[in-house]
């Protein structure tokens, strides 16, 4: 009997040590996973700040060019405002890279290159102030292009290094997950075996049967609870790791929101949820993704004043009675609600709204907040990437696509129409006597006219049409799936619209202008970009030669 008691006590002690070891292993693995997630977030912040620094530099260069071309003081103000924002980004990057000496050295090189580029822009502005546009053009030389290329290459090198760190940290996350799996596969069966042995010994103690049965029930209950918690925590951490990895592969914000809604619906079954995305105007957040059924409905459009999470920048959780957000319908019962803000780099991006009849989902709020933080960083990076992409294909004065995008889009649309056996038309448009207009009303007045004409083209085109500024006062309009007769009708509508155009400048209306248009079509006038552009340009030249304010259609016989 005494031996059985000693064996029972020894077995219980061993079991306790095993579960302590399992708990310690789980805590250690969880801490490693959390640390890896923090490093991933840190790396994303570095990449985001590098993209933001490049965007600020591009804004500065764009504003400087606008001022040099137009002389408009608003561009100079934009230049100074963009330049003033760069030191804050520099300080944030310096702080973020303090733990990585090699990257800090690379950033030191990048910072010196950016400072050199800033000095170049300042010298150009000084030359412009002293001698006008011609003097500023003299200052711009090949060194400017070399410095810009060096900046892009250095920034790309730093981003590549950070992406390599992301790959390494993903491997570390996987090893942490393997550790948790090993603990679950080896520790739990061992603990179960010890508990089983203890249970058999306790059964043999007839006089201590009741105590033994009670201890066994308690031990089994704790074991199952520990197993359930271990499995749930391991599954949650693996799901969060997979989610963070997939977020890095999203190419647009809508995809990231749908991915998040699917992950949270799996993580919180039975709980209703909605992800709100802040509009660019920052005046309202709009519901973009939903799952489940809400215990308390929420409005589709929410102003920042209606949500405590947006106002405070912190999660707002309400159980039973409490300060419920104004966008939540509180007419039915006392549901449990939670609003988790989405923000990155001081910018509000939206929030996640959850509601349920019970508070069970609050046990997983830590992982929900971690997912919200990863979503915030992903959205911030996607917005920056979209902004840089638009800057590369849009012409800033008119808002139309630039010539480089025209060549890319023309080749793509020609290939598509060729495959499907559909027509395609191309217009070349030229504002009549624009040089004389510019001489009378100045470059600023000419820019106002060009901007108004660009807006007219956007208003009179379909979603699939592609309007571009070809150069100077010349514009092109690609009309996929449109034959020549329809294109001539569209050209006539544009010509009428130009004659009725009202352009205001410095408080007065500028004189009326007209437009000459040349129209060419595929396949009749050619099946390549160069051939169609040449045909439309020849038709435009004929319209100019025949008196302007005309629409001419390309004629293969005339061109021959």
C-alpha positions as CSV (number, residue, x, y, z in Angstrom):
1,X,0.0,0.0,0.0
2,X,2.8,2.4,0.9
3,X,4.7,1.5,-2.2
4,X,1.6,2.2,-4.3
5,X,1.1,5.5,-2.6
6,X,4.8,6.4,-3.3
7,X,4.4,5.3,-6.9
8,X,1.2,7.4,-7.2
9,X,2.8,10.4,-5.8
10,X,5.9,10.0,-8.0
11,X,3.6,9.5,-11.1
12,X,1.7,12.6,-10.3
13,X,4.9,14.6,-9.8
14,X,6.2,13.4,-13.2
15,X,2.9,14.2,-14.9
16,X,3.0,17.7,-13.3
17,X,6.6,18.2,-14.5
18,X,5.6,17.0,-18.0
19,X,2.7,19.5,-18.2
20,X,4.8,22.3,-16.8
21,X,7.4,21.5,-19.5
22,X,4.6,21.4,-22.1
23,X,3.3,24.8,-20.9
24,X,6.8,26.2,-20.9
25,X,7.3,24.9,-24.4
26,X,4.0,26.4,-25.6
27,X,4.8,29.8,-24.0
28,X,8.3,29.7,-25.5
29,X,7.0,28.8,-28.9
30,X,4.2,31.4,-28.7
31,X,6.7,34.1,-27.7
32,X,8.9,33.2,-30.7
33,X,5.9,33.3,-33.0
34,X,4.9,36.7,-31.6
35,X,8.5,38.0,-31.9
36,X,8.6,36.7,-35.5
37,X,5.3,38.5,-36.2
38,X,6.7,41.7,-34.7
39,X,9.9,41.4,-36.9
40,X,7.7,40.9,-39.9
41,X,5.7,44.0,-39.0
42,X,9.0,45.9,-38.5
43,X,10.2,44.8,-41.9
44,X,6.9,45.9,-43.5
45,X,7.2,49.3,-41.8
46,X,10.8,49.7,-43.2
47,X,9.5,48.8,-46.7
48,X,6.5,51.1,-46.3
49,X,8.7,54.0,-45.1
50,X,11.1,53.5,-48.1
51,X,8.1,53.6,-50.5
52,X,6.8,56.7,-48.7
53,X,10.3,58.4,-48.9
54,X,10.4,57.7,-52.7
55,X,6.8,59.0,-53.1
56,X,7.7,62.2,-51.2
57,X,10.8,62.7,-53.5
58,X,8.7,62.1,-56.6
59,X,6.1,64.6,-55.3
60,X,8.9,67.2,-54.8
61,X,10.3,66.6,-58.3
62,X,6.8,66.7,-59.8
63,X,5.9,70.0,-58.1
64,X,9.3,71.5,-59.1
65,X,8.7,70.6,-62.7
66,X,5.2,72.0,-62.6
67,X,6.6,75.3,-61.2
68,X,9.4,75.5,-63.8
69,X,6.9,74.8,-66.7
70,X,4.0,76.9,-65.6
71,X,5.5,79.4,-63.2
72,X,2.4,78.8,-61.0
73,X,3.2,79.6,-57.3
74,X,0.9,76.8,-56.2
75,X,3.4,74.3,-57.6
76,X,6.2,76.0,-55.6
77,X,4.1,75.7,-52.5
78,X,3.5,72.0,-53.2
79,X,7.3,71.6,-53.7
80,X,8.1,73.1,-50.3
81,X,5.3,71.2,-48.6
82,X,6.5,67.9,-50.0
83,X,10.2,68.7,-49.1
84,X,9.1,69.6,-45.5
85,X,7.6,66.2,-45.0
86,X,10.7,64.3,-45.9
87,X,12.6,64.9,-42.6
88,X,9.9,63.1,-40.7
89,X,10.2,60.1,-42.9
90,X,14.0,60.2,-42.6
91,X,13.7,60.2,-38.8
92,X,11.3,57.2,-38.8
93,X,13.6,55.2,-41.1
94,X,16.7,56.1,-39.0
95,X,14.9,54.8,-35.9
96,X,13.6,51.7,-37.7
97,X,17.1,50.8,-39.1
98,X,18.9,51.3,-35.8
99,X,18.9,47.5,-35.2
100,X,20.4,46.7,-38.6
101,X,23.8,48.3,-39.1
102,X,24.2,47.1,-42.7
103,X,20.9,48.5,-43.7
104,X,21.7,51.7,-41.8
105,X,24.8,52.1,-43.9
106,X,22.8,51.6,-47.1
107,X,20.3,54.1,-46.0
108,X,23.1,56.6,-45.2
109,X,24.1,56.3,-48.8
110,X,20.5,56.7,-50.0
111,X,20.0,59.7,-47.7
112,X,23.1,61.4,-49.1
113,X,21.9,60.8,-52.6
114,X,18.5,62.2,-51.8
115,X,20.1,65.3,-50.2
116,X,22.2,65.7,-53.4
117,X,19.1,65.5,-55.5
118,X,17.4,68.0,-53.3
119,X,20.3,70.4,-53.7
120,X,20.1,69.9,-57.5
121,X,16.4,70.9,-57.4
122,X,17.2,73.9,-55.3
123,X,19.9,75.1,-57.7
124,X,17.5,74.7,-60.6
125,X,14.9,76.8,-58.8
126,X,17.5,79.4,-58.0
127,X,18.6,79.5,-61.7
128,X,14.9,79.8,-62.7
129,X,14.5,82.7,-60.2
130,X,17.6,84.5,-61.6
131,X,17.2,83.8,-65.3
132,X,13.9,82.1,-66.1
133,X,13.2,78.7,-67.7
134,X,16.2,78.8,-70.1
135,X,18.6,79.4,-67.2
136,X,17.0,76.5,-65.3
137,X,17.4,74.2,-68.3
138,X,21.1,74.9,-68.4
139,X,21.5,73.8,-64.8
140,X,19.8,70.4,-65.5
141,X,22.4,68.0,-66.8
142,X,23.2,64.2,-66.9
143,X,24.2,64.3,-63.2
144,X,20.5,64.7,-62.3
145,X,19.6,61.5,-64.2
146,X,22.6,59.7,-62.6
147,X,21.5,60.7,-59.1
148,X,17.8,59.8,-59.7
149,X,18.9,56.3,-61.1
150,X,21.2,55.9,-58.1
151,X,18.4,56.7,-55.7
152,X,16.1,54.1,-57.4
153,X,18.7,51.5,-57.4
154,X,19.8,52.0,-53.8
155,X,16.1,52.0,-52.6
156,X,15.5,48.8,-54.6
157,X,18.5,47.2,-53.0
158,X,17.3,48.0,-49.5
159,X,13.8,46.7,-50.3
160,X,15.4,43.4,-51.7
161,X,17.3,43.0,-48.4
162,X,14.2,43.6,-46.3
163,X,12.3,41.0,-48.4
164,X,15.1,38.6,-47.8
165,X,14.6,39.2,-44.1
166,X,10.9,38.4,-44.5
167,X,11.8,35.1,-46.0
168,X,14.2,34.3,-43.1
169,X,11.6,35.2,-40.6
170,X,9.0,33.1,-42.3
171,X,11.4,30.2,-41.8
172,X,11.8,31.0,-38.1
173,X,8.0,31.1,-37.8
174,X,7.8,27.6,-39.3
175,X,10.4,26.3,-36.9
176,X,8.4,27.7,-34.0
177,X,5.3,25.9,-35.4
178,X,7.3,22.7,-35.7
179,X,8.3,23.1,-32.0
180,X,4.7,23.4,-30.9
181,X,3.7,20.4,-33.0
182,X,6.6,18.4,-31.5
183,X,5.4,19.3,-28.0
184,X,1.8,18.3,-28.9
185,X,2.9,15.0,-30.5
186,X,5.5,13.9,-27.9
187,X,4.6,15.6,-24.6
188,X,0.8,15.0,-24.5
189,X,1.0,11.2,-25.2
190,X,3.8,10.9,-22.6
191,X,1.6,12.8,-20.1
192,X,-1.3,10.6,-20.9
193,X,0.7,7.5,-20.3
194,X,1.9,8.7,-16.9
195,X,-1.7,9.7,-15.9
196,X,-2.9,6.3,-17.0
197,X,-0.4,4.6,-14.8
198,X,-1.3,6.8,-11.9
199,X,-4.9,6.0,-12.5
200,X,-4.3,2.2,-12.4
201,X,-2.4,2.6,-9.1
202,X,-5.1,4.6,-7.6
203,X,-7.7,2.1,-8.6
204,X,-5.8,-0.6,-6.6
205,X,-6.0,1.5,-3.5
206,X,-9.4,0.3,-2.3
207,X,-9.3,2.3,0.9
208,X,-8.5,5.5,-1.1
209,X,-10.9,4.7,-4.0
210,X,-13.1,7.8,-3.7
211,X,-10.1,10.1,-3.4
212,X,-8.3,8.4,-6.3
213,X,-11.4,8.6,-8.5
214,X,-11.9,12.3,-7.7
215,X,-8.2,13.1,-8.4
216,X,-8.4,11.1,-11.7
217,X,-11.5,13.0,-12.8
218,X,-9.8,16.4,-12.0
219,X,-6.6,15.4,-13.8
220,X,-8.5,14.3,-16.9
221,X,-10.5,17.4,-16.9
222,X,-7.4,19.6,-16.7
223,X,-5.7,17.5,-19.3
224,X,-8.6,17.8,-21.9
225,X,-8.8,21.5,-21.2
226,X,-5.1,21.9,-21.7
227,X,-5.2,19.9,-24.9
228,X,-8.1,22.0,-26.2
229,X,-6.3,25.2,-25.4
230,X,-3.1,23.9,-26.9
231,X,-4.7,22.8,-30.1
232,X,-6.7,26.0,-30.4
233,X,-3.7,28.3,-29.7
234,X,-1.5,26.3,-32.1
235,X,-4.2,26.4,-34.8
236,X,-4.7,30.1,-34.3
237,X,-1.0,30.9,-34.5
238,X,-0.6,28.8,-37.6
239,X,-3.7,30.5,-39.2
240,X,-2.3,33.9,-38.3
241,X,1.1,33.0,-39.8
242,X,-0.5,31.8,-43.1
243,X,-2.7,34.9,-43.2
244,X,0.3,37.3,-42.8
245,X,2.1,35.4,-45.5
246,X,-0.9,35.6,-47.9
247,X,-1.4,39.3,-47.2
248,X,2.1,40.0,-48.6
249,X,0.9,38.5,-51.9
250,X,-2.2,40.6,-52.3
251,X,-2.1,43.0,-55.2
252,X,-5.1,45.3,-54.4
253,X,-6.9,46.3,-51.2
254,X,-10.2,44.5,-52.0
255,X,-8.3,41.2,-52.2
256,X,-6.8,41.9,-48.7
257,X,-10.2,42.7,-47.2
258,X,-11.8,39.5,-48.6
259,X,-8.9,37.4,-47.3
260,X,-9.3,39.0,-43.9
261,X,-13.1,38.4,-43.8
262,X,-12.6,34.7,-44.7
263,X,-9.9,34.3,-42.0
264,X,-11.9,36.0,-39.3
265,X,-15.1,34.1,-40.2
266,X,-13.1,30.8,-39.7
267,X,-11.5,32.1,-36.5
268,X,-14.8,33.4,-35.0
269,X,-17.6,31.0,-36.1
270,X,-21.0,32.3,-35.2
271,X,-19.8,35.9,-34.8
272,X,-21.0,38.5,-37.2
273,X,-18.3,40.8,-38.7
274,X,-17.9,43.8,-41.0
275,X,-14.7,45.4,-42.3
276,X,-15.0,49.2,-43.0
277,X,-12.6,51.0,-45.3
278,X,-12.0,54.7,-44.9
279,X,-12.6,56.8,-48.0
280,X,-9.8,58.9,-49.5
281,X,-11.6,62.0,-48.2
282,X,-11.4,60.7,-44.6
283,X,-15.0,61.8,-44.0
284,X,-16.7,58.4,-44.0
285,X,-15.8,54.7,-43.6
286,X,-17.7,52.3,-45.9
287,X,-18.6,48.7,-45.3
288,X,-16.6,46.6,-47.8
289,X,-16.7,43.0,-46.5
290,X,-19.1,41.1,-44.3
291,X,-19.5,37.6,-42.8
292,X,-21.9,35.9,-40.4
293,X,-25.0,37.5,-38.9
294,X,-24.7,40.5,-36.6
295,X,-26.3,40.5,-33.2
296,X,-26.5,44.3,-33.5
297,X,-26.7,45.8,-37.0
298,X,-24.4,48.6,-38.1
299,X,-24.7,51.4,-40.7
300,X,-23.2,50.9,-44.1
301,X,-21.6,54.4,-44.0
302,X,-19.9,55.5,-40.7
303,X,-18.4,58.9,-40.0
304,X,-15.3,59.1,-37.7
305,X,-17.4,60.8,-35.1
306,X,-19.8,57.8,-34.9
307,X,-17.2,55.3,-33.8
308,X,-15.2,55.4,-30.6
309,X,-12.5,53.2,-32.0
310,X,-11.8,55.7,-34.8
311,X,-11.9,58.7,-32.5
312,X,-9.6,57.1,-29.8
313,X,-7.4,54.9,-32.0
314,X,-8.0,52.0,-29.6
315,X,-10.4,49.0,-29.6
316,X,-13.8,49.7,-28.2
317,X,-15.4,46.6,-26.5
318,X,-18.8,46.8,-24.9
319,X,-20.4,43.9,-22.9
320,X,-23.9,44.3,-21.6
321,X,-24.3,48.1,-20.9
322,X,-21.6,50.6,-22.0
323,X,-20.7,53.4,-24.3
324,X,-21.9,51.8,-27.5
325,X,-20.8,53.5,-30.8
326,X,-23.4,55.6,-32.6
327,X,-23.3,53.5,-35.7
328,X,-24.5,50.4,-33.8
329,X,-28.2,49.6,-33.5
330,X,-28.8,49.0,-29.8
331,X,-32.6,48.4,-30.0
332,X,-32.5,44.6,-29.5
333,X,-31.2,43.2,-26.2
334,X,-27.7,43.7,-25.0
335,X,-25.3,42.2,-27.5
336,X,-21.5,42.1,-27.1
337,X,-19.8,44.4,-29.6
338,X,-16.2,45.2,-30.5
339,X,-14.7,47.8,-32.9
340,X,-11.0,47.4,-33.7
341,X,-9.4,50.4,-35.6
342,X,-7.2,49.9,-38.7
343,X,-4.4,52.5,-38.8
344,X,-0.8,52.7,-40.1
345,X,1.7,55.5,-39.9
346,X,-0.8,57.8,-38.2
347,X,-3.4,57.4,-41.0
348,X,-6.9,56.0,-40.2
349,X,-7.7,53.2,-42.8
350,X,-11.0,51.9,-41.3
351,X,-12.1,49.5,-38.6
352,X,-13.3,46.0,-38.0
353,X,-16.8,45.6,-36.3
354,X,-17.7,42.4,-34.5
355,X,-20.9,41.5,-32.6
356,X,-22.4,38.4,-30.9
357,X,-25.0,37.4,-28.4
358,X,-22.3,36.1,-26.0
359,X,-18.8,37.2,-25.1
360,X,-17.2,34.0,-26.1
361,X,-15.4,35.6,-29.1
362,X,-13.6,38.1,-26.7
363,X,-11.3,35.2,-25.7
364,X,-9.7,35.5,-29.1
365,X,-9.4,39.3,-29.2
366,X,-5.5,39.2,-29.1
367,X,-5.3,37.3,-32.3
368,X,-8.0,39.5,-33.9
369,X,-6.0,42.6,-33.0
370,X,-2.9,41.0,-34.4
371,X,-4.7,40.3,-37.7
372,X,-6.0,43.8,-37.7
373,X,-2.5,45.2,-37.3
374,X,-1.2,43.0,-40.2
375,X,-4.1,44.1,-42.4
376,X,-3.4,47.8,-41.6
377,X,0.2,47.5,-42.7
378,X,-0.8,45.6,-45.8
379,X,-3.4,48.2,-46.8
380,X,-0.9,51.0,-46.2
381,X,1.6,49.4,-48.5
382,X,-1.0,48.6,-51.2
383,X,-2.1,52.3,-51.1
384,X,1.5,53.5,-51.5
385,X,2.1,51.1,-54.4
386,X,-1.1,52.2,-56.2
387,X,-0.1,55.8,-55.8
388,X,3.3,55.2,-57.3
389,X,1.8,53.2,-60.1
390,X,-0.7,56.0,-61.0
391,X,2.1,58.6,-60.9
392,X,4.1,56.5,-63.4
393,X,1.3,56.3,-66.0
394,X,-0.7,59.6,-65.5
395,X,0.1,63.0,-66.8
396,X,-0.3,65.4,-63.9
397,X,-1.7,68.5,-65.7
398,X,-4.7,66.9,-67.6
399,X,-5.1,63.7,-65.5
400,X,-4.9,61.6,-68.8
401,X,-2.6,58.7,-69.5
402,X,0.9,59.6,-70.7
403,X,2.6,58.6,-74.0
404,X,4.4,55.6,-72.5
405,X,1.1,54.1,-71.3
406,X,-0.4,54.9,-74.8
407,X,2.1,52.6,-76.5
408,X,1.6,49.8,-73.9
409,X,-2.2,50.0,-74.0
410,X,-2.4,50.3,-77.8
411,X,-0.4,47.1,-78.3
412,X,-2.6,45.3,-75.7
413,X,-5.9,46.4,-77.3
414,X,-4.8,45.7,-80.8
415,X,-3.9,42.1,-79.8
416,X,-7.2,41.7,-78.0
417,X,-9.3,43.0,-81.0
418,X,-7.2,40.9,-83.4
419,X,-7.9,37.7,-81.4
420,X,-11.7,38.4,-81.2
421,X,-12.0,39.8,-84.8
422,X,-13.3,43.2,-83.6
423,X,-12.6,46.7,-85.0
424,X,-10.6,49.4,-83.2
425,X,-10.4,53.2,-84.0
426,X,-7.8,55.8,-83.1
427,X,-8.2,59.6,-82.9
428,X,-5.5,62.2,-83.0
429,X,-6.7,65.5,-81.7
430,X,-5.0,68.9,-81.9
431,X,-6.2,72.2,-80.4
432,X,-6.2,74.8,-83.2
433,X,-3.8,77.7,-83.0
434,X,-2.7,76.8,-79.5
435,X,0.7,78.5,-79.8
436,X,-1.0,81.8,-80.6
437,X,-3.4,81.2,-77.6
438,X,-0.4,80.6,-75.4
439,X,1.4,83.7,-76.6
440,X,-1.6,85.9,-75.8
441,X,-2.7,84.3,-72.5
442,X,0.6,82.9,-71.2
443,X,1.6,79.4,-70.3
444,X,-0.7,79.4,-67.2
445,X,-3.7,80.2,-69.4
446,X,-2.6,77.5,-71.8
447,X,-2.4,75.0,-69.0
448,X,-5.9,75.9,-67.9
449,X,-7.2,75.2,-71.4
450,X,-5.3,71.9,-71.6
451,X,-6.6,70.8,-68.2
452,X,-10.2,71.7,-69.2
453,X,-9.8,69.8,-72.5
454,X,-8.4,66.8,-70.7
455,X,-11.5,66.8,-68.4
456,X,-13.8,67.0,-71.5
457,X,-12.1,63.9,-73.0
458,X,-12.6,62.0,-69.7
459,X,-16.3,63.1,-69.6
460,X,-17.0,62.0,-73.1
461,X,-15.3,58.6,-73.1
462,X,-16.5,55.2,-72.1
463,X,-14.9,53.1,-69.3
464,X,-13.0,51.0,-71.8
465,X,-11.7,54.0,-73.9
466,X,-8.2,55.2,-73.3
467,X,-7.5,59.0,-73.5
468,X,-3.8,60.1,-73.5
469,X,-1.8,63.3,-73.9
470,X,0.5,62.6,-76.9
471,X,2.6,65.7,-76.4
472,X,2.1,69.5,-76.2
473,X,-1.5,70.3,-77.5
474,X,-1.8,66.9,-79.2
475,X,-4.0,64.1,-77.7
476,X,-5.0,60.6,-78.7
477,X,-8.1,58.6,-78.0
478,X,-8.1,54.7,-78.3
479,X,-11.6,53.4,-79.0
480,X,-11.6,49.5,-78.7
481,X,-14.4,47.6,-80.4
482,X,-15.4,50.7,-82.4
483,X,-15.7,51.0,-86.2
484,X,-14.8,54.1,-88.2
485,X,-18.4,55.3,-88.6
486,X,-19.0,55.3,-84.9
487,X,-15.6,56.9,-84.2
488,X,-16.5,59.7,-86.6
489,X,-19.8,60.3,-84.7
490,X,-17.8,60.4,-81.4
491,X,-15.3,62.8,-82.9
492,X,-18.1,65.1,-84.0
493,X,-19.5,65.1,-80.4
494,X,-16.0,66.0,-79.0
495,X,-15.7,68.8,-81.6
496,X,-19.1,70.2,-80.5
497,X,-18.1,69.9,-76.9
498,X,-14.9,71.8,-77.5
499,X,-16.7,74.7,-79.2
500,X,-19.0,74.9,-76.1
501,X,-16.1,74.7,-73.6
502,X,-16.0,77.4,-71.0
503,X,-12.6,77.9,-69.4
504,X,-12.2,80.2,-66.4
505,X,-8.8,81.7,-65.6
506,X,-8.0,84.5,-63.1
507,X,-11.6,85.3,-62.7
508,X,-12.4,85.7,-66.5
509,X,-13.5,83.4,-69.3
510,X,-10.9,82.5,-71.9
511,X,-11.7,82.8,-75.6
512,X,-13.4,79.8,-77.4
513,X,-11.1,77.3,-79.2
514,X,-11.7,74.6,-81.8
515,X,-10.1,71.2,-82.4
516,X,-8.9,69.3,-85.5
517,X,-9.3,65.6,-85.4
518,X,-7.8,62.8,-87.5
519,X,-9.5,59.3,-87.3
520,X,-7.9,56.0,-88.4
521,X,-9.2,52.4,-87.9
522,X,-8.1,48.8,-87.6
523,X,-7.8,46.8,-89.7
524,X,-8.2,49.1,-92.7
525,X,-5.4,51.5,-91.9
526,X,-2.9,49.1,-90.4
527,X,-2.5,46.4,-87.8
528,X,0.4,47.9,-85.8
529,X,0.6,50.8,-83.3
530,X,3.0,52.7,-85.6
531,X,0.8,52.3,-88.7
532,X,-2.4,53.5,-86.9
533,X,-0.7,56.4,-85.3
534,X,0.8,57.4,-88.7
535,X,-2.5,57.1,-90.4
536,X,-4.4,59.1,-87.8
537,X,-1.6,61.8,-87.8
538,X,-1.8,62.1,-91.6
539,X,-5.6,62.6,-91.3
540,X,-5.0,65.2,-88.6
541,X,-2.5,67.0,-90.8
542,X,-5.1,67.0,-93.7
543,X,-7.7,68.5,-91.3
544,X,-5.2,71.3,-90.4
545,X,-4.3,71.9,-94.0
546,X,-8.0,72.1,-95.1
547,X,-8.8,75.0,-92.6
548,X,-8.8,73.5,-89.1
549,X,-11.8,72.8,-86.9
550,X,-12.4,69.7,-89.1
551,X,-12.6,66.0,-88.8
552,X,-10.8,63.9,-91.4
553,X,-10.8,60.2,-91.8
554,X,-7.7,58.3,-92.9
555,X,-7.8,57.3,-96.5
556,X,-5.4,54.5,-97.6
557,X,-5.6,55.6,-101.2
558,X,-4.7,59.2,-100.4
559,X,-1.8,58.1,-98.2
560,X,-0.6,55.8,-101.0
